[in-house]
Amino acid sequence: MVYIVGINDHCYQAINPKNNPYETEFRDYVLKQVQMKKINHISEEMNDELLRSQNDAQESVCRKIVEDLGLTHTMCEPTGYEKQQIGYVDKPWEDFLFEADTNEKVNAAYFEFHKNQWHIRENFWCEKLEPYSNENVLFICGAQHPIRFSKLLTRRGIKSRIVCKRWKPKM
């Protein structure tokens, strides 16, 4: 069974006190899910490139948890090279400045462009998870993906359950 947790912000996945003051709260939430659902594999929409470039971190909360508990772990987000290999066009935000005249419109154009390709990344995640599909897996992804990804897993014959559509700290 793949248990899916959507998160409000990927910074929660990074071990970096400057960018993630909610590390302990997120870790405690993940640990609670691991114990309650008897999880033996954790996967996440993350990779080492994103940990460094977007979060100024070297380690993810989930990978640290599996090291401490002796579980297994998979980073499921494709790297820049892997995105090229699977046909995902990773167009930077700045490229949309010429298409729109306000930051709001630039953000909307950027989001729409990438949203139209989410299926490529989600299929990649699914392939990464398939070897663990007979185990209890906790999958952490952005809050836009739990419903879509759950449906994709079902179409592929993999049981899934959404645990949380949009986890965010209590603040």
DSSP file (Angstrom, degrees, kcal/mol; ACC not computed):
  #  RESIDUE AA STRUCTURE BP1 BP2  ACC     N-H-->O    O-->H-N    N-H-->O    O-->H-N    TCO  KAPPA ALPHA  PHI   PSI    X-CA   Y-CA   Z-CA
    1    1 A M              0   0    0      0, 0.0   136,-2.8     0, 0.0     2,-0.7   0.000 360.0 360.0 360.0 132.9    0.0    0.0    0.0
    2    2 A V  E     -ab 137 160A   0    157,-2.3   159,-2.4   134,-0.2     2,-0.5  -0.903 360.0-159.2-101.3 116.4    1.3    3.5   -0.9
    3    3 A Y  E     -ab 138 161A   0    134,-3.7   136,-3.4    -2,-0.7     2,-0.5  -0.853  12.7-150.5 -95.7 124.5    0.2    6.1    1.6
    4    4 A I  E     -ab 139 162A   0    157,-2.8   159,-3.0    -2,-0.5   160,-1.5  -0.831  15.0-174.0-106.8 130.6    0.4    9.5    0.1
    5    5 A V  E     -ab 140 164A   0    134,-3.0   136,-2.5    -2,-0.5     2,-0.3  -0.975  10.7-156.1-121.3 116.2    1.1   12.7    2.0
    6    6 A G  E     -a  141   0A   0    158,-3.7   161,-3.8    -2,-0.5     2,-0.4  -0.716  12.5-155.0 -85.9 140.6    0.8   16.0    0.2
    7    7 A I  E     -ab 142 167A   0    134,-2.5   136,-1.9    -2,-0.3   137,-0.2  -0.907  19.6-136.7-120.5 149.8    2.8   18.9    1.7
    8    8 A N  S    S+     0   0    0    159,-2.8     2,-0.3    -2,-0.4   160,-0.1   0.761  91.4  15.5 -72.0 -27.7    2.2   22.6    1.4
    9    9 A D    >   -     0   0    0    158,-0.3     3,-1.5     1,-0.1    -1,-0.2  -0.976  62.8-139.6-153.0 132.4    5.9   23.4    0.8
   10   10 A H  G >  S+     0   0    0     -2,-0.3     3,-1.7     1,-0.3     4,-0.4   0.672  94.7  80.0 -68.1 -15.6    8.9   21.3   -0.2
   11   11 A C  G >  S+     0   0    0      1,-0.3     3,-1.4     2,-0.2    -1,-0.3   0.793  79.9  69.6 -61.7 -24.4   11.1   23.2    2.2
   12   12 A Y  G <  S+     0   0    0     -3,-1.5    -1,-0.3     1,-0.3    -2,-0.2   0.740  92.0  59.7 -64.1 -21.3    9.7   21.0    5.0
   13   13 A Q  G <  S+     0   0    0     -3,-1.7    48,-3.2    -4,-0.2    49,-0.4   0.659  91.9  86.7 -79.2 -16.0   11.5   18.1    3.5
   14   14 A A  B <  S-E   60   0B   0     -3,-1.4     2,-1.2    -4,-0.4    46,-0.2  -0.621  74.3-133.6 -94.8 143.1   15.0   19.7    3.9
   15   15 A I        +     0   0    0     44,-2.6    43,-0.5    -2,-0.3    44,-0.4  -0.800  63.2 119.3 -90.2  97.7   17.2   19.6    7.0
   16   16 A N     >  -     0   0    0     -2,-1.2     4,-2.6     4,-0.3     3,-0.5  -0.709  49.9-157.7-161.9 102.9   18.1   23.3    7.1
   17   17 A P  T  4 S+     0   0    0      0, 0.0     6,-0.1     0, 0.0    -1,-0.1   0.791  93.8  55.7 -58.4 -29.6   17.2   25.4   10.2
   18   18 A K  T  4 S+     0   0    0      1,-0.2    38,-0.1    38,-0.1    -2,-0.0   0.909 121.9  25.5 -68.9 -41.5   17.4   28.6    8.2
   19   19 A N  T  4 S+     0   0    0     -3,-0.5    -1,-0.2    36,-0.2     3,-0.1   0.592 128.0  43.0 -99.3 -13.6   14.9   27.6    5.6
   20   20 A N    ><  +     0   0    0     -4,-2.6     3,-1.3     1,-0.1    -4,-0.3  -0.650  48.9 162.5-138.2  79.6   12.9   25.0    7.6
   21   21 A P  T 3  S+     0   0    0      0, 0.0     3,-0.2     0, 0.0     4,-0.2   0.563  79.7  63.1 -71.7  -4.4   12.0   26.0   11.1
   22   22 A Y  T 3>  +     0   0    0      1,-0.2     4,-2.7     2,-0.1     5,-0.3   0.163  65.1 114.2-104.7  16.5    9.4   23.2   11.0
   23   23 A E  H <> S+     0   0    0     -3,-1.3     4,-2.9     1,-0.2     5,-0.2   0.908  78.0  47.3 -54.6 -47.0   11.8   20.3   10.6
   24   24 A T  H  > S+     0   0    0     -3,-0.2     4,-2.6     1,-0.2    -1,-0.2   0.902 112.1  49.3 -65.0 -41.5   11.0   18.8   13.9
   25   25 A E  H  > S+     0   0    0      2,-0.2     4,-1.9     1,-0.2    -1,-0.2   0.913 114.3  45.3 -64.6 -42.3    7.2   19.1   13.5
   26   26 A F  H  X S+     0   0    0     -4,-2.7     4,-2.7     2,-0.2     5,-0.2   0.928 112.7  51.1 -66.3 -44.7    7.4   17.5   10.0
   27   27 A R  H  X S+     0   0    0     -4,-2.9     4,-2.9    -5,-0.3     5,-0.2   0.926 110.3  49.5 -57.9 -45.2    9.8   14.7   11.3
   28   28 A D  H  X S+     0   0    0     -4,-2.6     4,-2.1     1,-0.2    -1,-0.2   0.886 110.8  50.2 -62.3 -38.9    7.4   14.0   14.1
   29   29 A Y  H  X S+     0   0    0     -4,-1.9     4,-2.0     2,-0.2    -2,-0.2   0.936 112.6  46.1 -64.4 -46.5    4.4   13.8   11.7
   30   30 A V  H  X S+     0   0    0     -4,-2.7     4,-2.7     1,-0.2    -2,-0.2   0.928 111.7  51.6 -63.3 -45.1    6.3   11.4    9.4
   31   31 A L  H  X S+     0   0    0     -4,-2.9     4,-2.3     1,-0.2    -1,-0.2   0.889 107.7  52.8 -59.2 -39.8    7.5    9.2   12.3
   32   32 A K  H  X S+     0   0    0     -4,-2.1     4,-2.7    -5,-0.2    -1,-0.2   0.911 110.7  46.9 -62.1 -42.3    3.9    9.0   13.5
   33   33 A Q  H  X S+     0   0    0     -4,-2.0     4,-2.5     2,-0.2     6,-0.3   0.908 109.9  53.6 -65.9 -41.8    2.7    7.8   10.0
   34   34 A V  H  <>S+     0   0    0     -4,-2.7     5,-1.9     1,-0.2     4,-0.5   0.921 114.8  41.0 -57.7 -45.4    5.6    5.3    9.9
   35   35 A Q  H ><5S+     0   0    0     -4,-2.3     3,-0.6     3,-0.2    -2,-0.2   0.933 116.9  46.5 -70.6 -46.9    4.6    3.8   13.2
   36   36 A M  H 3<5S+     0   0    0     -4,-2.7    -2,-0.2     1,-0.2    -1,-0.2   0.860 122.7  34.3 -65.7 -36.3    0.8    3.9   12.6
   37   37 A K  T 3<5S-     0   0    0     -4,-2.5    -1,-0.2    -5,-0.2    -2,-0.2   0.326 104.7-121.5-104.4   6.8    0.9    2.4    9.1
   38   38 A K  T < 5 -     0   0    0     -3,-0.6    98,-0.3    -4,-0.5    -3,-0.2   0.923  41.9-168.8  52.9  50.0    3.9    0.1    9.7
   39   39 A I      < +     0   0    0     -5,-1.9    98,-0.2    -6,-0.3    -1,-0.2  -0.458  24.2 173.4 -71.2 135.9    5.9    1.8    6.9
   40   40 A N        +     0   0    0     96,-2.4    32,-1.6     1,-0.3     2,-0.3   0.384  68.1  42.2-121.8  -0.3    9.0    0.1    5.7
   41   41 A H  E     -dc  72 137A   0     95,-1.4    97,-2.3    30,-0.2     2,-0.5  -0.975  61.9-163.9-146.2 132.1    9.9    2.4    2.7
   42   42 A I  E     +dc  73 138A   0     30,-2.3    32,-1.8    -2,-0.3     2,-0.3  -0.965  11.0 179.2-116.3 132.1    9.7    6.1    2.4
   43   43 A S  E     -dc  74 139A   0     95,-2.8    97,-2.2    -2,-0.5     2,-0.3  -0.907   5.6-170.1-125.2 155.5    9.8    7.9   -1.0
   44   44 A E  E     -dc  75 140A   0     30,-1.9    32,-3.1    -2,-0.3     2,-1.9  -1.000  36.8-113.4-150.3 150.6    9.6   11.5   -1.8
   45   45 A E  S    S+     0   0    0     95,-2.9     2,-0.3    -2,-0.3    30,-0.1  -0.627  86.5  92.1 -76.2  84.1    9.2   14.0   -4.6
   46   46 A M        -     0   0    0     -2,-1.9    31,-1.4    28,-0.1     2,-0.3  -0.964  50.3-168.0-167.4 159.1   12.7   15.3   -4.1
   47   47 A N     >  -     0   0    0     -2,-0.3     4,-2.1    29,-0.1     5,-0.1  -0.944  41.4-100.6-149.1 170.4   16.3   14.8   -5.3
   48   48 A D  H  > S+     0   0    0     -2,-0.3     4,-2.0     1,-0.2     5,-0.2   0.836 118.7  58.3 -66.0 -32.5   19.7   15.9   -4.1
   49   49 A E  H  > S+     0   0    0      1,-0.2     4,-3.1     2,-0.2     5,-0.3   0.939 109.9  43.6 -59.7 -46.7   19.9   18.7   -6.8
   50   50 A L  H  >>S+     0   0    0      2,-0.2     4,-1.9     1,-0.2     5,-0.9   0.860 108.4  58.2 -69.6 -35.5   16.7   20.3   -5.4
   51   51 A L  H  X5S+     0   0    0     -4,-2.1     6,-2.3     3,-0.2     4,-0.7   0.938 116.8  34.8 -56.4 -45.3   17.8   19.8   -1.8
   52   52 A R  H  X5S+     0   0    0     -4,-2.0     4,-1.3     4,-0.3    -2,-0.2   0.958 123.5  40.0 -75.1 -51.9   20.9   21.9   -2.6
   53   53 A S  H  <5S+     0   0    0     -4,-3.1    -3,-0.2    -5,-0.2    -2,-0.2   0.877 128.9  25.0 -72.5 -39.0   19.6   24.4   -5.1
   54   54 A Q  H  <5S+     0   0    0     -4,-1.9    -1,-0.2    -5,-0.3    -3,-0.2   0.687 135.6  27.3 -99.8 -19.4   16.2   25.3   -3.6
   55   55 A N  H  <<S-     0   0    0     -5,-0.9   -36,-0.2    -4,-0.7    -3,-0.2   0.430  88.4-130.4-124.5  -1.6   16.7   24.4    0.1
   56   56 A D     <  +     0   0    0     -4,-1.3     2,-0.3    -6,-0.2    -4,-0.3   0.895  67.7 127.1  50.2  44.2   20.5   24.9    0.7
   57   57 A A        -     0   0    0     -6,-2.3    -1,-0.2    -9,-0.1    -2,-0.2  -0.889  55.9-158.4-130.4 158.3   20.5   21.5    2.4
   58   58 A Q  S    S+     0   0    0    -43,-0.5     2,-0.3    -2,-0.3    -6,-0.1   0.535  79.2  40.9-107.2 -14.5   22.4   18.3    2.0
   59   59 A E        -     0   0    0    -44,-0.4   -44,-2.6    -8,-0.1     2,-0.3  -0.970  68.9-133.2-140.7 150.3   19.9   16.0    3.6
   60   60 A S  B  >  -E   14   0B   0     -2,-0.3     4,-2.0   -46,-0.2   -46,-0.3  -0.745  22.8-125.8-100.4 151.5   16.2   15.3    3.7
   61   61 A V  H  > S+     0   0    0    -48,-3.2     4,-2.1    -2,-0.3     5,-0.1   0.920 111.4  50.0 -57.3 -46.0   14.1   14.8    6.8
   62   62 A C  H  > S+     0   0    0    -49,-0.4     4,-2.4     1,-0.2    -1,-0.2   0.902 108.4  50.2 -65.0 -42.2   12.8   11.5    5.3
   63   63 A R  H  > S+     0   0    0      1,-0.2     4,-1.8     2,-0.2    -1,-0.2   0.878 110.5  50.9 -66.1 -35.3   16.2   10.1    4.4
   64   64 A K  H  X S+     0   0    0     -4,-2.0     4,-2.2     2,-0.2    -1,-0.2   0.900 108.6  52.7 -65.9 -40.2   17.5   10.9    7.9
   65   65 A I  H  X S+     0   0    0     -4,-2.1     4,-2.2     1,-0.2    -2,-0.2   0.939 109.4  47.4 -59.9 -48.1   14.5    9.1    9.4
   66   66 A V  H  X>S+     0   0    0     -4,-2.4     4,-1.7     1,-0.2     5,-1.6   0.862 110.5  52.8 -66.5 -33.1   15.1    5.9    7.3
   67   67 A E  H  <5S+     0   0    0     -4,-1.8    -1,-0.2    -5,-0.2    -2,-0.2   0.929 112.2  45.6 -63.2 -43.6   18.8    5.9    8.2
   68   68 A D  H  <5S+     0   0    0     -4,-2.2    -2,-0.2     1,-0.2    -1,-0.2   0.843 121.4  37.5 -67.9 -34.0   17.9    6.2   11.9
   69   69 A L  H  <5S-     0   0    0     -4,-2.2    -1,-0.2    -5,-0.2    -2,-0.2   0.554 107.0-117.7 -97.8  -9.2   15.2    3.4   11.7
   70   70 A G  T  <5 +     0   0    0     -4,-1.7    -3,-0.2    -5,-0.2    -4,-0.1   0.793  68.4 134.4  76.6  27.8   16.9    1.1    9.2
   71   71 A L      < -     0   0    0     -5,-1.6     2,-0.3    -6,-0.2   -30,-0.2  -0.303  56.0-102.3 -94.4-175.8   14.2    1.4    6.5
   72   72 A T  E     -d   41   0A   0    -32,-1.6   -30,-2.3    -2,-0.1     2,-0.3  -0.755  33.1-164.8-110.6 162.1   14.6    2.0    2.8
   73   73 A H  E     -d   42   0A   0     -2,-0.3     2,-0.4   -32,-0.2   -30,-0.2  -0.989   9.7-165.3-147.8 146.9   14.2    5.3    0.9
   74   74 A T  E     -d   43   0A   0    -32,-1.8   -30,-1.9    -2,-0.3     2,-0.7  -0.990  16.5-146.3-137.5 130.2   13.9    6.6   -2.7
   75   75 A M  E     -d   44   0A   0     -2,-0.4   -30,-0.2   -32,-0.2   -28,-0.1  -0.862  23.4-178.3 -85.8 118.8   14.2   10.1   -4.1
   76   76 A C        +     0   0    0    -32,-3.1   -31,-0.2    -2,-0.7    52,-0.1   0.648  44.5 100.9-100.4 -16.6   11.6   10.0   -6.8
   77   77 A E  S    S-     0   0    0    -31,-1.4   -27,-0.1   -33,-0.8     2,-0.1  -0.539  77.8-116.3 -73.2 130.6   11.9   13.4   -8.4
   78   78 A P        -     0   0    0      0, 0.0    -1,-0.1     0, 0.0    -2,-0.1  -0.365  25.3-125.3 -65.9 143.3   13.9   13.2  -11.7
   79   79 A T     >  -     0   0    0      1,-0.1     4,-2.6    -2,-0.1     5,-0.2  -0.213  36.1 -92.5 -72.9 174.2   17.2   15.1  -11.8
   80   80 A G  H  > S+     0   0    0      1,-0.2     4,-1.7     2,-0.2     5,-0.1   0.914 129.8  47.1 -56.3 -44.2   17.8   17.7  -14.5
   81   81 A Y  H  > S+     0   0    0      1,-0.2     4,-2.0     2,-0.2    -1,-0.2   0.920 111.7  49.9 -63.9 -44.5   19.5   15.0  -16.7
   82   82 A E  H  > S+     0   0    0      1,-0.2     4,-2.0     2,-0.2    -2,-0.2   0.864 105.7  57.2 -64.9 -35.3   16.6   12.5  -16.0
   83   83 A K  H  X>S+     0   0    0     -4,-2.6     5,-2.6     1,-0.2     4,-0.6   0.917 107.0  49.0 -60.8 -42.2   14.1   15.2  -17.0
   84   84 A Q  H ><5S+     0   0    0     -4,-1.7     3,-0.9     1,-0.2    -1,-0.2   0.918 109.9  52.4 -60.6 -42.7   15.8   15.5  -20.4
   85   85 A Q  H 3<5S+     0   0    0     -4,-2.0    -2,-0.2     1,-0.2    -1,-0.2   0.833 112.8  43.0 -64.0 -34.2   15.8   11.7  -20.8
   86   86 A I  H 3<5S-     0   0    0     -4,-2.0    -1,-0.2    -5,-0.1    -2,-0.2   0.408 118.2-106.5 -96.1   2.7   12.0   11.4  -20.1
   87   87 A G  T <<5 +     0   0    0     -3,-0.9     2,-0.5    -4,-0.6    -3,-0.2   0.678  66.5 148.6  86.1  18.0   11.0   14.4  -22.3
   88   88 A Y      < -     0   0    0     -5,-2.6     2,-0.7    -6,-0.2    -1,-0.3  -0.764  39.2-145.3 -87.6 125.8   10.2   16.9  -19.5
   89   89 A V        -     0   0    0     -2,-0.5     2,-1.2    25,-0.0    28,-0.1  -0.826   8.7-161.7 -93.5 113.6   10.9   20.5  -20.5
   90   90 A D        -     0   0    0     -2,-0.7    -2,-0.0   -10,-0.1    -1,-0.0  -0.706  13.2-176.0 -99.6  84.1   12.1   22.4  -17.4
   91   91 A K        -     0   0    0     -2,-1.2    23,-0.1    19,-0.1     5,-0.0  -0.694  23.4-124.2 -85.9 124.3   11.6   26.0  -18.4
   92   92 A P    >   -     0   0    0      0, 0.0     3,-1.4     0, 0.0     4,-0.4  -0.275  18.7-113.7 -70.7 155.9   12.8   28.5  -15.8
   93   93 A W  G >  S+     0   0    0      1,-0.3     3,-1.9     2,-0.2     4,-0.3   0.847 113.3  63.6 -53.7 -40.0   10.6   31.2  -14.3
   94   94 A E  G >  S+     0   0    0      1,-0.3     3,-1.5     2,-0.2     4,-0.3   0.787  89.8  67.3 -61.1 -28.0   12.6   34.0  -16.0
   95   95 A D  G <  S+     0   0    0     -3,-1.4     3,-0.5     1,-0.3    -1,-0.3   0.713  95.1  58.0 -64.7 -19.0   11.7   32.7  -19.5
   96   96 A F  G X> S+     0   0    0     -3,-1.9     3,-1.1    -4,-0.4     4,-1.0   0.517  79.9  87.2 -90.0  -5.5    8.1   33.7  -18.8
   97   97 A L  T <4 S+     0   0    0     -3,-1.5     3,-0.2    -4,-0.3    -1,-0.2   0.816  88.4  52.3 -61.7 -29.9    9.0   37.3  -18.2
   98   98 A F  T 34 S+     0   0    0     -3,-0.5    -1,-0.3    -4,-0.3    -2,-0.1   0.623 108.3  51.3 -81.1 -13.4    8.7   38.0  -21.9
   99   99 A E  T <4 S+     0   0    0     -3,-1.1     2,-0.3    -4,-0.1    -1,-0.2   0.604 114.4  35.0 -98.3 -14.5    5.2   36.4  -22.1
  100  100 A A     <  -     0   0    0     -4,-1.0    -1,-0.1    -3,-0.2     3,-0.0  -0.957  60.3-146.0-142.7 156.9    3.6   38.4  -19.3
  101  101 A D  S    S+     0   0    0     -2,-0.3     2,-0.3    -3,-0.1    -1,-0.1   0.522  80.2  47.5-106.1  -6.2    3.7   41.9  -17.8
  102  102 A T  S  > S-     0   0    0      1,-0.1     4,-2.6     0, 0.0     5,-0.2  -0.944  80.7-118.6-130.7 156.5    3.1   41.3  -14.1
  103  103 A N  H  > S+     0   0    0     -2,-0.3     4,-3.0     1,-0.2     5,-0.2   0.872 115.7  57.0 -58.9 -36.4    4.6   38.8  -11.6
  104  104 A E  H  > S+     0   0    0      1,-0.2     4,-2.0     2,-0.2    -1,-0.2   0.916 110.3  42.9 -61.4 -43.4    1.2   37.4  -11.1
  105  105 A K  H  > S+     0   0    0      2,-0.2     4,-2.5     1,-0.2    -2,-0.2   0.862 113.3  52.3 -71.6 -35.6    0.8   36.6  -14.8
  106  106 A V  H  X S+     0   0    0     -4,-2.6     4,-2.7     2,-0.2    -2,-0.2   0.942 110.6  48.1 -63.5 -46.7    4.4   35.3  -15.0
  107  107 A N  H  X S+     0   0    0     -4,-3.0     4,-2.7     1,-0.2    -2,-0.2   0.903 112.3  49.5 -59.3 -42.0    3.6   33.0  -12.1
  108  108 A A  H  X S+     0   0    0     -4,-2.0     4,-2.5    -5,-0.2    -1,-0.2   0.915 112.6  46.4 -65.4 -42.9    0.4   31.8  -13.7
  109  109 A A  H  X S+     0   0    0     -4,-2.5     4,-2.4     2,-0.2    -2,-0.2   0.911 113.6  49.1 -65.5 -42.7    2.1   31.1  -17.0
  110  110 A Y  H  X S+     0   0    0     -4,-2.7     4,-2.1     2,-0.2     5,-0.2   0.941 113.2  46.9 -60.7 -49.3    5.0   29.3  -15.3
  111  111 A F  H  X S+     0   0    0     -4,-2.7     4,-2.9    -5,-0.2    -2,-0.2   0.924 113.1  48.1 -60.2 -46.8    2.6   27.1  -13.3
  112  112 A E  H  X S+     0   0    0     -4,-2.5     4,-1.8     2,-0.2    -1,-0.2   0.905 109.8  52.7 -63.1 -42.4    0.4   26.3  -16.3
  113  113 A F  H  < S+     0   0    0     -4,-2.4    -1,-0.2     1,-0.2     4,-0.2   0.936 116.5  38.5 -58.3 -48.0    3.3   25.3  -18.5
  114  114 A H  H >< S+     0   0    0     -4,-2.1     3,-1.7     1,-0.2     4,-0.4   0.857 109.6  60.3 -75.3 -34.5    4.7   22.9  -15.9
  115  115 A K  H >< S+     0   0    0     -4,-2.9     3,-1.3     1,-0.3     4,-0.4   0.877  97.0  61.7 -59.3 -36.9    1.3   21.6  -14.8
  116  116 A N  T 3< S+     0   0    0     -4,-1.8    -1,-0.3     1,-0.3    -2,-0.2   0.631 108.9  43.2 -65.2 -11.9    0.7   20.4  -18.3
  117  117 A Q  T X> S+     0   0    0     -3,-1.7     3,-1.9    -4,-0.2     4,-1.1   0.379  79.1 104.9-111.9   1.0    3.8   18.1  -17.9
  118  118 A W  H <> S+     0   0    0     -3,-1.3     4,-3.1    -4,-0.4     5,-0.3   0.853  72.7  65.3 -52.1 -36.6    3.1   16.8  -14.4
  119  119 A H  H 3> S+     0   0    0     -4,-0.4     4,-2.0     1,-0.2    -1,-0.3   0.832  97.5  55.7 -57.9 -31.1    2.0   13.5  -15.9
  120  120 A I  H <> S+     0   0    0     -3,-1.9     4,-1.6     2,-0.2    -1,-0.2   0.950 112.5  40.3 -66.1 -48.4    5.6   12.9  -17.1
  121  121 A R  H  X S+     0   0    0     -4,-1.1     4,-2.5     1,-0.2    -2,-0.2   0.908 113.6  53.9 -66.6 -42.0    7.1   13.4  -13.6
  122  122 A E  H  X S+     0   0    0     -4,-3.1     4,-2.2     1,-0.2    -1,-0.2   0.870 107.5  50.7 -63.5 -36.3    4.3   11.4  -11.9
  123  123 A N  H  X S+     0   0    0     -4,-2.0     4,-2.2    -5,-0.3    -1,-0.2   0.886 109.1  52.4 -65.4 -37.9    4.9    8.5  -14.3
  124  124 A F  H  X S+     0   0    0     -4,-1.6     4,-2.0     2,-0.2    -2,-0.2   0.928 109.0  49.4 -61.6 -45.7    8.6    8.7  -13.4
  125  125 A W  H  X S+     0   0    0     -4,-2.5     4,-1.9     1,-0.2    -2,-0.2   0.923 109.0  53.3 -58.1 -44.3    7.7    8.6   -9.6
  126  126 A C  H  X S+     0   0    0     -4,-2.2     4,-1.8     1,-0.2    -1,-0.2   0.905 107.6  50.1 -59.7 -43.4    5.4    5.6  -10.3
  127  127 A E  H  < S+     0   0    0     -4,-2.2    -1,-0.2     1,-0.2    -2,-0.2   0.882 110.0  51.0 -62.9 -38.1    8.3    3.7  -12.0
  128  128 A K  H  < S+     0   0    0     -4,-2.0    -1,-0.2     1,-0.2    -2,-0.2   0.836 114.0  45.1 -67.1 -31.9   10.6    4.5   -9.0
  129  129 A L  H >< S+     0   0    0     -4,-1.9     3,-2.4     1,-0.2     4,-0.3   0.727  88.5  87.3 -84.2 -23.4    7.9    3.2   -6.6
  130  130 A E  G >< S+     0   0    0     -4,-1.8     3,-1.7     1,-0.3     4,-0.2   0.832  81.8  58.5 -50.9 -41.6    7.0    0.0   -8.5
  131  131 A P  G 3  S+     0   0    0      0, 0.0    -1,-0.3     0, 0.0     3,-0.2   0.740 113.7  40.7 -61.3 -18.3    9.7   -2.2   -6.9
  132  132 A Y  G X  S+     0   0    0     -3,-2.4     3,-2.4     1,-0.1    -2,-0.2   0.268  79.9 112.0-109.1   9.8    8.2   -1.4   -3.5
  133  133 A S  T <  S+     0   0    0     -3,-1.7    26,-0.3    -4,-0.3    -1,-0.1   0.672  75.8  54.1 -64.5 -18.2    4.5   -1.6   -4.4
  134  134 A N  T 3  S+     0   0    0     -4,-0.2    -1,-0.3    -3,-0.2     2,-0.2   0.360 103.0  72.9 -94.4   5.5    4.0   -4.7   -2.3
  135  135 A E  S <  S-     0   0    0     -3,-2.4     2,-0.8   -95,-0.0   -96,-0.1  -0.571  98.2 -92.4-107.9 173.9    5.3   -3.0    0.8
  136  136 A N        -     0   0    0    -98,-0.3   -96,-2.4    -2,-0.2   -95,-1.4  -0.829  54.0-176.0 -88.3 110.2    3.9   -0.2    3.0
  137  137 A V  E     -ac   2  41A   0   -136,-2.8  -134,-3.7    -2,-0.8     2,-0.6  -0.878  23.0-153.3-113.4 137.5    5.3    2.9    1.4
  138  138 A L  E     -ac   3  42A   0    -97,-2.3   -95,-2.8    -2,-0.4     2,-0.5  -0.962  17.5-166.3-106.1 120.9    4.9    6.5    2.6
  139  139 A F  E     -ac   4  43A   0   -136,-3.4  -134,-3.0    -2,-0.6     2,-0.5  -0.940   4.5-160.1-114.0 123.7    5.2    8.9   -0.4
  140  140 A I  E     +ac   5  44A   0    -97,-2.2   -95,-2.9    -2,-0.5     2,-0.3  -0.882  25.6 151.9-103.3 126.6    5.7   12.6    0.2
  141  141 A C  E     -a    6   0A   0   -136,-2.5  -134,-2.5    -2,-0.5   -95,-0.0  -0.921  48.6 -71.4-145.7 170.4    4.7   14.9   -2.6
  142  142 A G  E >   -a    7   0A   0     -2,-0.3     3,-2.1  -136,-0.2  -134,-0.2  -0.264  50.1-108.6 -63.3 154.3    3.5   18.5   -3.3
  143  143 A A  T 3  S+     0   0    0   -136,-1.9    -1,-0.1     1,-0.3  -137,-0.1   0.619 114.3  64.2 -65.0 -14.4    0.0   19.3   -2.4
  144  144 A Q  T 3  S+     0   0    0   -137,-0.2     4,-0.3     1,-0.2    -1,-0.3   0.591 101.4  53.0 -81.3  -9.0   -1.1   19.4   -6.0
  145  145 A H  S <> S+     0   0    0     -3,-2.1     4,-3.4    20,-0.1     5,-0.4   0.710  73.6  88.4-105.2 -21.7   -0.4   15.8   -6.6
  146  146 A P  H  > S+     0   0    0      0, 0.0     4,-2.3     0, 0.0     5,-0.2   0.880  97.3  39.5 -53.4 -47.5   -2.0   13.4   -4.1
  147  147 A I  H  > S+     0   0    0      2,-0.2     4,-2.1     1,-0.2     5,-0.2   0.947 119.9  45.5 -67.8 -47.3   -5.3   12.9   -5.9
  148  148 A R  H  > S+     0   0    0     -4,-0.3     4,-2.0     1,-0.2    -1,-0.2   0.930 116.1  46.1 -59.3 -46.6   -3.7   12.7   -9.4
  149  149 A F  H  X S+     0   0    0     -4,-3.4     4,-2.6     1,-0.2    -1,-0.2   0.879 109.2  54.1 -68.8 -37.9   -1.0   10.4   -8.2
  150  150 A S  H  X S+     0   0    0     -4,-2.3     4,-2.3    -5,-0.4    -1,-0.2   0.914 109.3  49.1 -60.3 -43.0   -3.4    8.1   -6.3
  151  151 A K  H  X S+     0   0    0     -4,-2.1     4,-2.4     2,-0.2    -2,-0.2   0.891 110.3  51.2 -64.3 -39.2   -5.4    7.7   -9.5
  152  152 A L  H  X S+     0   0    0     -4,-2.0     4,-1.4     2,-0.2    -2,-0.2   0.927 109.7  49.3 -63.5 -45.0   -2.3    6.9  -11.5
  153  153 A L  H  <>S+     0   0    0     -4,-2.6     5,-3.0     1,-0.2     3,-0.3   0.920 110.4  51.2 -59.8 -43.4   -1.2    4.3   -9.0
  154  154 A T  H ><5S+     0   0    0     -4,-2.3     3,-1.8     1,-0.2    -2,-0.2   0.916 106.8  53.4 -60.4 -44.5   -4.7    2.7   -9.1
  155  155 A R  H 3<5S+     0   0    0     -4,-2.4    -1,-0.2     1,-0.3    -2,-0.2   0.812 109.5  50.0 -60.7 -28.7   -4.6    2.6  -12.9
  156  156 A R  T 3<5S-     0   0    0     -4,-1.4    -1,-0.3    -3,-0.3    -2,-0.2   0.354 122.8-106.7 -91.7   5.5   -1.3    0.7  -12.6
  157  157 A G  T < 5S+     0   0    0     -3,-1.8     2,-0.5     1,-0.3    -3,-0.2   0.710  76.5 133.9  80.0  20.6   -2.8   -1.8  -10.1
  158  158 A I      < -     0   0    0     -5,-3.0    -1,-0.3    -6,-0.2    -2,-0.2  -0.911  54.6-127.8-107.2 125.6   -1.0   -0.3   -7.1
  159  159 A K        +     0   0    0     -2,-0.5  -157,-2.3   -26,-0.3     2,-0.3  -0.459  36.8 170.2 -71.3 139.7   -3.1    0.2   -3.9
  160  160 A S  E     -b    2   0A   0   -159,-0.2     2,-0.3    -2,-0.2  -157,-0.2  -0.977  21.6-165.3-147.2 161.0   -2.9    3.7   -2.4
  161  161 A R  E     -b    3   0A   0   -159,-2.4  -157,-2.8    -2,-0.3     2,-0.6  -0.975  23.8-128.2-147.2 132.9   -4.5    5.8    0.2
  162  162 A I  E     +b    4   0A   0     -2,-0.3  -157,-0.2  -159,-0.2     3,-0.2  -0.736  23.9 179.3 -83.2 120.7   -4.2    9.6    0.7
  163  163 A V  E    S-     0   0A   0   -159,-3.0     2,-0.3    -2,-0.6  -158,-0.2   0.854  73.0  -0.1 -86.2 -41.9   -3.3   10.3    4.3
  164  164 A C  E     -b    5   0A   0   -160,-1.5  -158,-3.7     1,-0.1    -1,-0.3  -0.957  53.1-160.2-153.1 127.4   -3.1   14.1    4.0
  165  165 A K  E    S+     0   0A   0     -2,-0.3     2,-0.1     1,-0.2   -20,-0.1   0.827  90.7  11.0 -78.9 -31.7   -3.8   16.3    0.9
  166  166 A R  E    S-     0   0A   0    -22,-0.1  -159,-0.3     2,-0.1     2,-0.2  -0.583  71.4-170.4-152.1  80.3   -1.9   19.3    2.2
  167  167 A W  E     +b    7   0A   0   -161,-3.8  -159,-2.8    -3,-0.3  -158,-0.3  -0.533  16.6 163.3 -72.1 137.3    0.2   19.0    5.3
  168  168 A K        -     0   0    0     -2,-0.2    -2,-0.1  -161,-0.2  -161,-0.0  -0.981  41.6 -91.0-148.2 154.5    1.4   22.2    6.8
  169  169 A P        -     0   0    0      0, 0.0  -147,-0.0     0, 0.0  -157,-0.0  -0.193  30.0-122.0 -64.9 157.9    2.9   23.1   10.1
  170  170 A K              0   0    0      1,-0.1     0, 0.0     0, 0.0     0, 0.0   0.762 360.0 360.0 -69.9 -24.8    0.6   24.3   12.9
  171  171 A M              0   0    0   -149,-0.0    -1,-0.1     0, 0.0  -149,-0.0   0.487 360.0 360.0  53.8 360.0    2.6   27.6   13.1
